Amino acid sequence: MKTLSKLVSTSSISLLVITSPVLISGSHKKINFTSNTNTVAAAYHTNISTNNIPNRNLNFASVSTTNTAEKKVDYAAEAAAKKAFEVKMVVQQAVSIYDSMKLGRSGLNAKAFEYAWRGYHNLLKTGTLTKTNVLTICDFTQSSRRKRLYVIDVAKRKLLYNTYVSHGMNSGVEYATSFSNRPESFKTSLGFYVTSKTYVGRNGLSLKVTGLEKGYNNLASKRGIVIHGADYIGAEYLKNNGEMGRSLGCTAIPNQMNPKVIKSIKNGSCFFIYHPSKKYLTESTVING
């Protein structure tokens, strides 16, 4: 049986990969993360035995069909075991990073980081990301009055920026509770995006993003969903108006923070908008990939 798992790293990011060999952008070094993976695989492995087949009146066609079916079940069980082990280790890694960086103190929801890390891990495996050292999370479990956007340097285990971010005007008032991928909905779209190039438009410096999840955010480009600065988001606006402003679906951030954030995340990094929607978390092709 082949080795169940291997570990790779991007820069100093250590990630568990349990799949067939894949190419992940960036340079990789082996890291020490010990686990008796053969034992784990063996626990799920079903041996096919023919010791009890009678020697007389043996129907070889029937035996062959049975063995093939058993092997399919065996391979499926082994694949499921590998995936379960991979998810377990990635979640453990997420918990370790979350605790070591003390991200809870900044208000970031633990589950938001866990799912962000799982998706980020899977995007690395598929080579989707070209800027692999940055992970951005919009934690929409939080009030818009809170600084709920987090830009994390995962290589240095450092929180680069923590600032305000808007949600769509039809997604809710103080809290974002309703989401859509539909054009003209004026709602936020959940899920994973990869950042693209910058441009200067009616909102000044802006950053294009590509939605990666069909049915949830894959129409982002068509809808004109981007990251940009705005004067209706930030502490001053909240103080003067009693509530935070909202967008037409874009993730807008305070004007003074906009250039810094965009510079750090542009050109191929992972951008994740989180809300604990059971339907999304169950169906996400990135989280469950």
Rosetta silent file (secondary structure, phi, psi, omega in degrees, C-alpha in Angstrom):
SEQUENCE: MKTLSKLVSTSSISLLVITSPVLISGSHKKINFTSNTNTVAAAYHTNISTNNIPNRNLNFASVSTTNTAEKKVDYAAEAAAKKAFEVKMVVQQAVSIYDSMKLGRSGLNAKAFEYAWRGYHNLLKTGTLTKTNVLTICDFTQSSRRKRLYVIDVAKRKLLYNTYVSHGMNSGVEYATSFSNRPESFKTSLGFYVTSKTYVGRNGLSLKVTGLEKGYNNLASKRGIVIHGADYIGAEYLKNNGEMGRSLGCTAIPNQMNPKVIKSIKNGSCFFIYHPSKKYLTESTVING
SCORE:     score description
SCORE:     0.000 S_00000001
   1 L     0.000  139.281 -179.855    0.000    0.000    0.000 S_00000001
   2 L   -72.069  160.006  179.626    1.317    3.489   -0.818 S_00000001
   3 L   -60.724  134.243 -173.449    2.119    5.949    1.953 S_00000001
   4 L   -66.928  -37.760 -172.896   -1.072    7.564    3.203 S_00000001
   5 L  -144.904  165.779  170.275    0.168   11.115    3.539 S_00000001
   6 E  -147.051  161.237 -178.913    2.896   13.598    2.995 S_00000001
   7 E  -117.068  137.368  176.923    3.583   17.105    4.280 S_00000001
   8 E  -129.803  166.303  175.312    4.532   20.104    2.195 S_00000001
   9 E  -140.546  149.789  174.302    5.143   23.733    2.937 S_00000001
  10 E  -114.223  117.864 -168.313    4.870   26.999    1.047 S_00000001
  11 L    55.207 -119.383  177.089    7.556   29.388    2.290 S_00000001
  12 L  -105.942   18.953  177.838    7.247   28.694    6.014 S_00000001
  13 E   -86.299  120.374  179.969    3.619   27.611    5.778 S_00000001
  14 E   -97.511  122.043 -177.838    3.315   23.980    6.822 S_00000001
  15 E  -132.974  138.945  176.827    0.407   22.163    5.233 S_00000001
  16 E   -83.703  133.001  177.005   -0.705   18.554    5.263 S_00000001
  17 E  -128.360  120.361  179.052   -1.458   17.106    1.838 S_00000001
  18 L  -125.625   81.245  179.351   -3.067   13.682    1.497 S_00000001
  19 L  -150.587 -175.603  167.725   -3.775   13.197   -2.160 S_00000001
  20 L   -66.619  160.569 -177.362   -2.102   11.928   -5.252 S_00000001
  21 L   -56.483  131.298  177.679    1.007   13.971   -6.012 S_00000001
  22 L  -132.831  163.064 -179.901    0.063   17.524   -6.995 S_00000001
  23 L  -100.426  124.068  177.610    1.994   20.666   -7.840 S_00000001
  24 L  -115.470  132.664 -175.889    1.675   23.527   -5.411 S_00000001
  25 L   -62.629  149.927  179.949    3.133   26.893   -6.339 S_00000001
  26 L    96.958  171.189  178.343    6.167   28.066   -4.458 S_00000001
  27 L   -87.813  148.170 -175.003    9.121   26.227   -3.006 S_00000001
  28 L  -130.357  143.513  176.233    8.485   23.417   -0.563 S_00000001
  29 L  -129.848  149.462  176.212   10.473   21.800    2.201 S_00000001
  30 L   -69.483  143.793  175.982    9.701   18.761    4.306 S_00000001
  31 L  -125.290  162.909 -178.711    8.607   19.506    7.829 S_00000001
  32 L   -88.908  109.580  176.969    8.419   17.338   10.920 S_00000001
  33 L  -146.472   87.952 -169.231    4.831   16.326   11.544 S_00000001
  34 L   -82.338  141.512  174.243    4.842   12.717   12.725 S_00000001
  35 L  -166.093  137.251  179.909    1.876   10.367   12.515 S_00000001
  36 L   -79.147   77.655 -174.119    1.572    6.627   11.993 S_00000001
  37 H   -68.872  -29.515  178.033   -0.415    7.048    8.812 S_00000001
  38 H   -64.395  -37.230  178.152   -0.018    3.419    7.754 S_00000001
  39 H   -65.150  -41.477  178.758   -1.760    2.370   10.955 S_00000001
  40 H   -61.467  -44.868 -179.717   -4.593    4.832   10.248 S_00000001
  41 H   -63.532  -41.217 -177.580   -5.001    3.488    6.734 S_00000001
  42 H   -62.926  -31.477 -179.509   -4.899   -0.103    7.953 S_00000001
  43 H   -64.520  -26.021 -179.133   -7.742    0.623   10.359 S_00000001
  44 H  -100.909   -5.595 -171.845   -9.958    1.417    7.394 S_00000001
  45 L   -83.429  130.333  179.083   -8.567   -1.223    5.056 S_00000001
  46 L  -105.549  116.087 -179.186  -10.750   -4.253    4.238 S_00000001
  47 L   -77.066  138.574  175.996   -8.804   -7.331    3.193 S_00000001
  48 L   -96.420  121.025 -177.102  -10.194   -9.430    0.361 S_00000001
  49 L  -126.832  142.853  178.178   -9.839  -13.125    1.115 S_00000001
  50 L  -118.672   18.635 -176.379  -10.794  -16.225   -0.850 S_00000001
  51 L   -63.784  -27.929 -174.954   -9.741  -18.781    1.762 S_00000001
  52 L   -95.995    7.940  179.567  -13.317  -19.835    2.413 S_00000001
  53 L   -75.863  127.078  179.499  -14.295  -20.410   -1.231 S_00000001
  54 L   -61.416  146.417  179.898  -15.239  -24.118   -1.766 S_00000001
  55 L   -77.517  -24.576 -177.217  -12.981  -26.036   -4.124 S_00000001
  56 L   -96.748  147.890  177.010  -15.873  -27.854   -5.782 S_00000001
  57 L    54.753   41.617 -176.894  -18.394  -26.316   -8.192 S_00000001
  58 L   -79.055  122.478  177.387  -16.468  -23.004   -8.204 S_00000001
  59 L   -93.918   97.926 -173.680  -18.068  -20.333  -10.383 S_00000001
  60 H   -65.444  -35.654  179.068  -15.035  -18.286  -11.453 S_00000001
  61 H   -62.862  -41.327  179.738  -17.098  -15.571  -13.179 S_00000001
  62 H   -66.598  -42.045  178.924  -19.077  -15.036   -9.993 S_00000001
  63 H   -62.750  -42.674 -179.517  -15.913  -14.945   -7.864 S_00000001
  64 H   -62.019  -44.549  179.202  -14.302  -12.444  -10.231 S_00000001
  65 H   -63.422  -41.702  179.181  -17.341  -10.141  -10.110 S_00000001
  66 H   -63.632  -44.249  179.850  -17.490  -10.391   -6.327 S_00000001
  67 H   -62.579  -40.202  178.904  -13.789   -9.606   -5.954 S_00000001
  68 H   -62.525  -43.499  178.607  -14.107   -6.582   -8.235 S_00000001
  69 H   -63.491  -41.275  179.752  -17.020   -5.249   -6.199 S_00000001
  70 H   -65.493  -38.437  179.371  -15.132   -5.836   -2.958 S_00000001
  71 H   -64.774  -38.671  178.056  -12.089   -4.034   -4.318 S_00000001
  72 H   -62.493  -42.261  177.463  -14.228   -1.026   -5.256 S_00000001
  73 H   -63.599  -41.222 -179.900  -15.607   -0.925   -1.739 S_00000001
  74 H   -61.866  -47.185 -179.993  -12.072   -1.297   -0.391 S_00000001
  75 H   -64.958  -39.301  178.972  -10.724    1.567   -2.492 S_00000001
  76 H   -64.231  -41.619  178.884  -13.662    3.798   -1.549 S_00000001
  77 H   -65.444  -39.389  179.747  -13.110    3.073    2.148 S_00000001
  78 H   -66.444  -41.731  178.336   -9.393    3.797    1.797 S_00000001
  79 H   -63.809  -41.470  178.523  -10.086    7.090   -0.007 S_00000001
  80 H   -63.952  -37.952  178.792  -12.587    8.077    2.664 S_00000001
  81 H   -65.375  -42.635  178.715  -10.046    7.256    5.363 S_00000001
  82 H   -61.354  -46.206 -178.395   -7.399    9.384    3.693 S_00000001
  83 H   -64.544  -42.766  179.739   -9.791   12.311    3.347 S_00000001
  84 H   -62.797  -40.457  179.114  -11.002   12.034    6.940 S_00000001
  85 H   -66.231  -42.192  179.120   -7.423   11.928    8.187 S_00000001
  86 H   -60.412  -48.862 -179.609   -6.475   14.928    6.050 S_00000001
  87 H   -60.335  -43.084  179.943   -9.392   17.023    7.295 S_00000001
  88 H   -59.033  -45.579 -177.728   -8.625   16.086   10.895 S_00000001
  89 H   -69.740  -37.434  178.558   -4.989   17.158   10.591 S_00000001
  90 H   -66.590  -41.049  177.392   -5.822   20.415    8.777 S_00000001
  91 H   -63.282  -42.767  177.640   -8.381   21.311   11.445 S_00000001
  92 H   -61.002  -39.839  178.169   -5.840   20.567   14.175 S_00000001
  93 H   -64.901  -41.279  178.503   -3.356   22.803   12.405 S_00000001
  94 H   -60.719  -44.578  179.535   -5.951   25.589   12.148 S_00000001
  95 H   -61.482  -42.246 -179.889   -6.682   25.377   15.881 S_00000001
  96 H   -62.718  -44.865 -179.626   -2.961   25.514   16.665 S_00000001
  97 H   -67.264  -44.796  179.816   -2.389   28.587   14.486 S_00000001
  98 H   -57.034  -44.395 -179.555   -5.519   30.341   15.769 S_00000001
  99 H   -71.026  -43.448 -177.078   -4.400   29.816   19.367 S_00000001
 100 H   -66.530  -32.467  178.655   -0.732   30.656   18.814 S_00000001
 101 L   -87.005   -5.459 -179.747   -1.621   33.907   17.024 S_00000001
 102 L    55.052   42.700 -177.699   -4.240   34.726   19.692 S_00000001
 103 H   -68.386  -21.862  176.730   -6.710   35.594   16.925 S_00000001
 104 H   -61.500  -31.601 -179.508   -9.593   35.230   19.345 S_00000001
 105 H   -65.289  -27.211 -179.584   -8.493   38.433   21.047 S_00000001
 106 H   -86.485   -3.691  177.870   -9.113   40.336   17.815 S_00000001
 107 L    97.242   -5.381 -178.357  -12.642   38.962   17.630 S_00000001
 108 L   -65.591  125.560  179.156  -12.107   36.545   14.761 S_00000001
 109 L   -62.871  133.182 -177.351  -14.524   33.637   15.040 S_00000001
 110 H   -61.017  -39.980  179.590  -12.659   30.333   15.534 S_00000001
 111 H   -68.905  -34.053  176.902  -14.861   28.527   13.016 S_00000001
 112 H   -60.110  -42.830  179.415  -14.335   31.276   10.465 S_00000001
 113 H   -70.006  -40.225  179.935  -10.601   30.665   10.664 S_00000001
 114 H   -58.448  -49.842 -179.189  -11.002   26.883   10.600 S_00000001
 115 H   -68.983  -34.489  176.307  -13.055   26.917    7.397 S_00000001
 116 H   -62.622  -41.467 -178.599  -10.810   29.571    5.865 S_00000001
 117 H   -68.809  -38.332  177.814   -7.775   27.398    6.567 S_00000001
 118 H   -62.950  -45.755  179.426   -9.405   24.297    5.113 S_00000001
 119 H   -66.493  -41.715  177.650  -10.292   26.119    1.911 S_00000001
 120 H   -59.426  -44.143  177.404   -6.877   27.764    1.703 S_00000001
 121 H   -57.671  -46.026 -178.616   -5.254   24.341    2.097 S_00000001
 122 H   -69.262  -34.659  177.661   -7.338   22.909   -0.748 S_00000001
 123 H   -69.162  -33.371  174.550   -6.630   25.873   -3.035 S_00000001
 124 H   -63.923  -41.297 -178.757   -2.910   25.394   -2.459 S_00000001
 125 H   -60.907  -37.883 -176.932   -3.231   21.747   -3.490 S_00000001
 126 L   -87.866   -2.276  179.094   -4.851   22.670   -6.781 S_00000001
 127 L    72.339   21.849 -177.185   -2.376   25.450   -7.551 S_00000001
 128 L   -71.543  -30.806 -175.567   -5.154   28.053   -7.697 S_00000001
 129 L   -94.305  137.455  174.146   -3.227   30.643   -5.686 S_00000001
 130 L  -105.902  -22.645  171.503   -0.192   32.516   -6.986 S_00000001
 131 L  -109.708  100.350 -168.000    0.280   34.644   -3.853 S_00000001
 132 L   -96.966   -5.981 -173.839    0.333   31.959   -1.203 S_00000001
 133 L   -92.935   -1.401 -176.266    1.538   33.785    1.897 S_00000001
 134 E  -123.960  134.964  176.001   -1.600   35.869    2.509 S_00000001
 135 E  -128.552  124.629 -179.716   -5.058   34.806    3.672 S_00000001
 136 E  -112.605  133.510 -178.467   -7.885   37.351    4.007 S_00000001
 137 E  -127.543  126.952  168.634  -11.056   36.630    5.996 S_00000001
 138 E   -99.669  112.510 -176.206  -14.265   38.654    6.198 S_00000001
 139 E   -96.224   93.227 -176.426  -15.965   37.371    9.334 S_00000001
 140 L   -88.325   21.751  163.839  -19.639   38.140    8.852 S_00000001
 141 L   -80.379  -16.223 -175.092  -20.665   36.572   12.136 S_00000001
 142 L   -94.493  157.133  174.481  -19.690   39.979   13.526 S_00000001
 143 L   -64.748  149.713  176.173  -21.519   43.286   13.569 S_00000001
 144 L   -67.450  -11.338  175.887  -20.563   45.830   10.908 S_00000001
 145 L   -76.084  -13.353 -177.889  -19.613   48.057   13.844 S_00000001
 146 L   -98.737  157.015  174.180  -16.655   45.745   14.476 S_00000001
 147 L   -79.721   98.958 -169.255  -13.364   45.448   12.648 S_00000001
 148 L  -116.617   14.150  172.445  -14.198   42.171   10.955 S_00000001
 149 E  -109.081  130.642 -174.995  -11.764   41.990    8.046 S_00000001
 150 E  -126.150  122.727  174.636   -8.489   40.164    8.750 S_00000001
 151 E  -108.944  115.012 -171.865   -5.426   40.089    6.506 S_00000001
 152 E  -115.141  127.655  170.452   -3.078   37.392    7.762 S_00000001
 153 E   -84.724  100.851 -174.074    0.501   36.699    6.724 S_00000001
 154 L   -76.010  -19.121  177.940    0.362   32.930    7.155 S_00000001
 155 L   -72.710  -43.368 -178.587    4.064   32.508    6.445 S_00000001
 156 L   -95.590   -0.297 -177.279    5.135   34.768    9.312 S_00000001
 157 L    52.456   57.023 -174.860    2.052   33.980   11.414 S_00000001
 158 E  -136.193  135.651  174.751    1.284   37.679   11.671 S_00000001
 159 E   -83.078  109.522 -176.030   -1.950   39.681   11.544 S_00000001
 160 E   -77.377  -49.102 -178.474   -1.170   42.388    8.990 S_00000001
 161 E  -142.400  143.860  174.712   -4.437   44.337    9.043 S_00000001
 162 E  -138.461  108.886 -172.769   -7.690   44.242   10.981 S_00000001
 163 E  -144.109  179.766  179.487  -10.219   46.795    9.794 S_00000001
 164 L   -76.121  153.850  175.321  -13.857   47.510    9.004 S_00000001
 165 L  -150.898  139.941 -177.973  -15.576   46.044    5.947 S_00000001
 166 L   -86.658  163.198  167.276  -19.040   46.596    4.510 S_00000001
 167 L  -121.335  171.729 -177.510  -21.645   44.110    3.345 S_00000001
 168 E   -64.488  148.257 -174.887  -24.317   44.529    0.669 S_00000001
 169 L   -63.158  -27.081  178.349  -27.239   46.843    1.398 S_00000001
 170 L   -97.410    7.764  177.144  -29.773   44.007    0.953 S_00000001
 171 L   -88.146  -15.018 -178.292  -27.770   41.538    3.054 S_00000001
 172 L   148.934  177.566  179.544  -28.806   43.166    6.307 S_00000001
 173 L   -99.180  -86.147  178.626  -28.362   46.316    8.370 S_00000001
 174 L   -75.162  -38.957  179.540  -25.962   45.862   11.273 S_00000001
 175 L  -113.354  145.250  172.732  -25.416   42.169   10.547 S_00000001
 176 L   -86.052  120.085 -177.220  -25.151   40.411    7.195 S_00000001
 177 L  -128.055  -13.676 -177.559  -27.705   37.604    7.218 S_00000001
 178 L  -128.072  135.043 -173.224  -28.807   37.175    3.600 S_00000001
 179 E  -133.758  153.431 -177.705  -26.515   36.397    0.668 S_00000001
 180 L  -154.783  152.550  174.487  -26.865   36.024   -3.077 S_00000001
 181 L  -104.289    0.710 -172.213  -24.954   35.332   -6.279 S_00000001
 182 L   -81.877  134.517  175.383  -27.674   36.976   -8.392 S_00000001
 183 L   -58.045  145.937  179.573  -26.940   40.153  -10.397 S_00000001
 184 L    64.647   14.486  177.208  -28.699   43.289   -9.123 S_00000001
 185 L   -79.408  -22.670 -176.700  -29.412   41.621   -5.780 S_00000001
 186 L    57.740   33.347  177.801  -27.206   44.164   -3.983 S_00000001
 187 L  -117.897  158.579  174.590  -26.218   41.383   -1.626 S_00000001
 188 E   -74.801  148.154  175.787  -22.880   39.980   -0.531 S_00000001
 189 L  -108.435  128.547 -179.727  -21.789   36.641   -1.997 S_00000001
 190 L   -73.137  164.980  165.964  -20.324   34.038    0.359 S_00000001
 191 E   107.560 -164.916 -174.145  -17.285   31.875   -0.196 S_00000001
 192 E   -96.123  137.637  176.259  -13.788   31.792   -1.585 S_00000001
 193 E  -127.976  160.536  167.982  -12.341   34.211   -4.103 S_00000001
 194 E  -118.097  132.081 -177.702   -8.912   34.687   -5.620 S_00000001
 195 E   -73.100  156.084 -177.152   -7.738   38.279   -5.946 S_00000001
 196 E  -127.213 -135.697 -174.826   -6.733   39.676   -9.310 S_00000001
 197 E   -93.703  161.320  177.478   -5.450   42.984  -10.701 S_00000001
 198 E   -92.761  161.475  172.865   -6.032   46.529   -9.550 S_00000001
 199 E  -156.802  166.442  177.477   -7.600   49.389  -11.471 S_00000001
 200 E  -112.596  117.519 -178.034   -8.731   52.935  -10.768 S_00000001
 201 E  -126.964 -154.092 -176.698  -12.479   53.477  -11.151 S_00000001
 202 L   -66.324  -21.379  176.285  -15.282   55.570   -9.729 S_00000001
 203 L  -100.979   18.717 -179.143  -14.352   54.365   -6.222 S_00000001
 204 E    78.581 -148.098  179.735  -10.667   55.077   -6.731 S_00000001
 205 E   -60.854  125.203 -177.503   -8.145   52.269   -6.364 S_00000001
 206 E  -135.537  159.140 -177.960  -10.027   48.981   -6.616 S_00000001
 207 E  -126.236  123.598  177.696   -9.173   45.287   -6.732 S_00000001
 208 E   -75.668  148.705  176.423  -10.870   42.719   -8.949 S_00000001
 209 E  -135.571  152.639  177.678  -11.706   39.308   -7.506 S_00000001
 210 E  -115.330  121.464  177.627  -12.807   36.026   -9.079 S_00000001
 211 E   -74.823  134.940 -173.474  -15.445   33.934   -7.313 S_00000001
 212 L  -102.578   -3.544 -171.503  -14.494   30.263   -7.196 S_00000001
 213 L  -120.973  111.829 -178.088  -17.771   28.663   -6.095 S_00000001
 214 L   -60.888  132.524  179.576  -20.581   27.966   -8.543 S_00000001
 215 L    88.629  -14.149 -177.873  -23.955   29.044   -7.255 S_00000001
 216 L  -118.003  -43.593 -179.687  -22.427   31.144   -4.499 S_00000001
 217 L  -150.722   10.715 -175.303  -20.018   33.702   -5.964 S_00000001
 218 L   -70.653   -9.303  176.889  -19.000   32.642   -9.492 S_00000001
 219 L   -97.819   13.536 -176.532  -20.926   35.604  -10.956 S_00000001
 220 H   -56.888  -44.582 -179.361  -18.869   38.128   -8.981 S_00000001
 221 H   -64.345  -43.321  178.859  -17.047   39.445  -12.045 S_00000001
 222 H   -62.033  -35.515 -179.414  -20.304   39.779  -13.989 S_00000001
 223 H   -80.415  -10.314 -177.659  -21.824   41.648  -11.051 S_00000001
 224 L    75.696   29.135  179.502  -18.822   43.978  -10.809 S_00000001
 225 L   -76.893  122.299 -178.624  -17.978   42.823   -7.297 S_00000001
 226 E  -140.790  175.476  172.387  -14.605   44.280   -6.250 S_00000001
 227 E  -105.597  127.930 -177.607  -12.718   45.447   -3.189 S_00000001
 228 E  -152.196  168.067  177.097  -12.525   49.230   -2.895 S_00000001
 229 E   -86.533  156.909  178.888  -12.331   52.101   -0.455 S_00000001
 230 E  -155.577  149.534  178.198  -15.366   54.077    0.714 S_00000001
 231 L   -87.579   -3.417  179.122  -16.162   56.984    2.994 S_00000001
 232 L   -95.168   13.471  177.967  -19.308   55.234    4.292 S_00000001
 233 L  -134.256  130.221 -179.949  -17.299   52.645    6.214 S_00000001
 234 L   139.203  170.223 -175.199  -15.081   53.354    9.226 S_00000001
 235 H   -62.755  -39.280 -177.791  -15.034   54.697   12.770 S_00000001
 236 H   -66.521  -43.572  179.405  -15.718   58.328   11.779 S_00000001
 237 H   -64.640  -41.176  178.903  -18.738   57.448    9.672 S_00000001
 238 H   -61.660  -42.522 -179.492  -20.110   55.234   12.461 S_00000001
 239 H   -63.175  -40.550 -175.470  -19.668   58.025   14.994 S_00000001
 240 H   -82.837  -22.853 -172.967  -21.471   60.571   12.818 S_00000001
 241 H  -118.345  -10.983  176.868  -24.284   58.339   11.531 S_00000001
 242 L    81.857  -12.257  175.679  -24.925   55.797   14.281 S_00000001
 243 L  -152.193  161.760 -178.009  -24.578   52.867   11.898 S_00000001
 244 L   -84.527  147.597  177.216  -22.152   51.686    9.245 S_00000001
 245 L   -73.643  164.453 -179.532  -22.790   52.287    5.565 S_00000001
 246 L  -128.573  162.755 -175.219  -23.428   49.437    3.136 S_00000001
 247 E  -106.955 -173.896  175.016  -22.455   48.707   -0.454 S_00000001
 248 L   -91.664   13.121  179.706  -24.154   47.364   -3.584 S_00000001
 249 L   132.429  -16.153  179.953  -22.521   44.009   -2.878 S_00000001
 250 L   -76.576  161.426  171.832  -18.828   44.879   -2.827 S_00000001
 251 E   -95.637   97.575 -178.915  -16.559   44.515    0.181 S_00000001
 252 E   -94.874  143.205 -179.724  -15.704   48.154    0.852 S_00000001
 253 E  -127.527  163.176 -178.218  -13.103   49.184    3.413 S_00000001
 254 E   -55.363  140.221 -177.196  -12.108   52.568    4.901 S_00000001
 255 L   -53.619  -39.953 -176.365  -10.411   54.849    2.383 S_00000001
 256 L   -70.151  -22.630  179.529   -7.317   55.290    4.537 S_00000001
 257 L   -94.424  -17.945 -172.295   -6.790   51.524    4.757 S_00000001
 258 H   -54.888  -51.192 -178.397   -7.637   50.722    1.157 S_00000001
 259 H   -61.768  -38.493 -178.461   -4.209   51.188   -0.511 S_00000001
 260 H   -66.883  -47.122 -177.894   -2.400   49.193    2.186 S_00000001
 261 H   -65.235  -48.026 -178.266   -4.824   46.287    2.145 S_00000001
 262 H   -61.039  -42.053  179.278   -5.061   46.080   -1.630 S_00000001
 263 H   -59.978  -37.259 -175.252   -1.276   46.178   -2.025 S_00000001
 264 H   -79.057  -22.073 -173.308   -0.864   43.272    0.405 S_00000001
 265 H  -116.011   -6.073 -175.338   -3.513   40.974   -1.098 S_00000001
 266 L   -67.735  164.365  172.555   -3.576   41.691   -4.848 S_00000001
 267 L    65.401   55.250  166.409   -2.471   39.299   -7.609 S_00000001
 268 L   101.436   23.528  178.386   -3.589   35.820   -6.634 S_00000001
 269 L   -98.527  168.276 -177.761   -4.226   35.554   -2.887 S_00000001
 270 E   -87.141  127.536 -179.723   -7.069   33.805   -1.058 S_00000001
 271 E  -126.697  123.438 -172.364  -10.034   35.981   -0.014 S_00000001
 272 E  -126.997  127.626  174.838  -12.822   34.365    2.038 S_00000001
 273 E  -106.612  117.537 -172.727  -16.222   35.720    3.083 S_00000001
 274 E  -110.938  138.322  166.511  -17.592   33.675    5.978 S_00000001
 275 L  -150.828  142.592 -175.070  -21.020   33.222    7.499 S_00000001
 276 L   -76.383   54.310  176.054  -22.155   30.034    9.309 S_00000001
 277 L   -79.865  117.032 -177.004  -24.690   29.064    6.658 S_00000001
 278 H   -60.166  -39.933 -179.179  -25.157   25.285    6.945 S_00000001
 279 H   -61.665  -48.252  179.930  -26.139   25.000    3.289 S_00000001
 280 H   -63.698  -47.440 -176.732  -23.010   26.787    2.110 S_00000001
 281 H   -62.710  -31.093  177.906  -20.655   24.965    4.477 S_00000001
 282 H   -76.758  -36.425 -173.792  -22.075   21.625    3.348 S_00000001
 283 H   -95.377  -11.512 -176.541  -22.005   22.403   -0.373 S_00000001
 284 L   -56.973  120.450  179.127  -18.768   24.406   -0.646 S_00000001
 285 L   -75.577  -18.605  179.157  -16.542   22.762   -3.235 S_00000001
 286 L   -84.714  -48.399  179.137  -13.515   24.580   -1.852 S_00000001
 287 L   -62.755  -42.135 -175.477  -13.956   23.705    1.817 S_00000001
 288 L   -98.974   13.179 -175.608  -14.901   20.103    1.041 S_00000001
 289 L   -67.496    0.000    0.000  -12.654   19.687   -1.993 S_00000001
